Amino acid sequence: MTLQEKLYILFEKPGESRASFILNTVIYILIIISIVNLMFYSVESVREKYGYILDGIRNIVMPIFILEYLGRLYASGYLNEYKGVKGKLKYMVTPYAIIDLLAVLPYILLNSGFNSSFIRSLRLLRIFRLFRVKKYAIFIRLMKQLLHNLKEELTVLFLYTLVVIVVLSFIIFDIEHEAQPEVFSNIFQTLWWAVATLTTVGYGDMYPITAAGKFITAVITIIGIGFVAIPGGMFASEFMEAIAQEKKKKSNGLKCLSCGSTEIQSFPDPIVEYALQKQTYDVINICSKCNFTWVEKLKSEDGIEQA
């Protein structure tokens, strides 16, 4: 086993060895320590009294994150798609590699003499390290799947909502401007009222006082409940289905023939046309991690198994 393969298993396969599990647990603990340290650093009284301790913790934790990033970058070359210089560049633009880089970049810049308020504010990007936790990684992947599945419905809902908000702003402005010129001073100001009302938030900083304005507000508030409930119901339904598929993938015991991942999506009885002949397979498996695809139990259309 090469050093690159050992590092890949160490960083990316916490379930395959005790050392990998311990390392990833330590990294997660350091992430939490880093976030808590940044929170305390925002308290002026604590920073003035214990700033040297907070700086010491940061100067211990951040170099570890830098070494981890470089280790993951090197270990990524174990996979064929990330070999060589082009492969490394491809790995660097993957979501988790970007998260790792954003976590350490402000520390590197500040210690390289680039001391500015903008760069100091980039330290807040350290919180994105929380998304390195595998449970969150699964959640993010599921959310991406949900957004992809519902993109058409959400697009239509967003456009209709935008139209309703703009129309409401014009109507309420015409009704309330004369009664409250300092509150409903222009259409753009009224847009804020329309958003707060349609989402049923109702901050109370802007509200109608005319009878017509109150009536429209009451109707829109009731309609707004539906606007909030519709996407919520859509997400809940798709999320439950995605969770069921995730459990099914884990329970089928399959492993990718290329990368060994257990994140396999199976499709029963697919029909594939090859060389002008249609062939039906019992199942086609697709690895969600590396997109490697393979089939099982090839059958002809008359049901006789083929080699």
Secondary structure, DSSP 4 states (H G I P E B T S, - for coil): --HHHHHHHHHH-TTT-HHHHHHHHHHHHHHHHHHHHHHHHT-HHHHHHHHHHHHHHHHHHHHHHHHHHHHHHHHGGGSGGG-HHHHHHHHHTSHHHHHHHHHHHHHHHHTTT---HHHHHGGGGGGGGGGGSHHHHHHHHHHHHHHHHTHHHHHHHHHHHHHHHHHHHHHHHHHHTTT-TTTS-SHHHHHHHHHHHHTT---SSS---SHHHHHHHHHHHHHHHHHHHHHHHHHHHHHHHHHHHHHHHHHT----TTT--S-EEEEES-EEEETTEEEEEEEEEEETTT--EEEEEEE-TTS-B--
